[in-house]
Amino acid sequence: MKNILLAIFFAAASQSLLAQGSPPHGGPDQPYTMEYYYKVQWGHQQEFLELFLKNHYPLLRKTVDTGRILSVKIETPANHMTEDARWDYRVTIRFKNSTVATTANPDEDRLIQQLWPDQQTYKREEQRRFEILLSHWDLPVTDITPK
């Protein structure tokens, strides 16, 4: 009897734990939104942004042209935060769907070659962009605004 009560308790507890997470992200053919946060070494924010706009943003724009990405938005906070909570740039990307968002773009290498024929410079600048990056994290988000 004790084992049965324990099993019922754990079953009920696990259901309530599962219910506390964020709402589902939408259907498989619905747009999927990811926020990418970048925290840069202090004093290198402008350098990072220039490299990002030169060597990554054009790739994102090309991917918009293919339809894999629906939109790209780049933001920076207007006010300062504590150092542990600080982020310098947020890039919000709305993908066509969750599959596109979570799988590699098979055309990416070709697009990179097309956009940056001078691969030595491109690779050196991308390496520098990541050298001055302190941290980076990705956050899938769900719009739960009532209709």
Secondary structure, 3 states (H helix, E strand, C coil): CHHHHHHHHHHHHHHHHHHCCCCCCCCCCCCEEEEEEEEECCCCHHHHHHHHHHHCHHHHHHHHHHCCEEEEEEECCCCCCCHHHCCCEEEEEEECCHHHHHCCCCCHHHHHHHHCCCHHHHHHHHHHHHHCEEEEEEEEECCCCCC
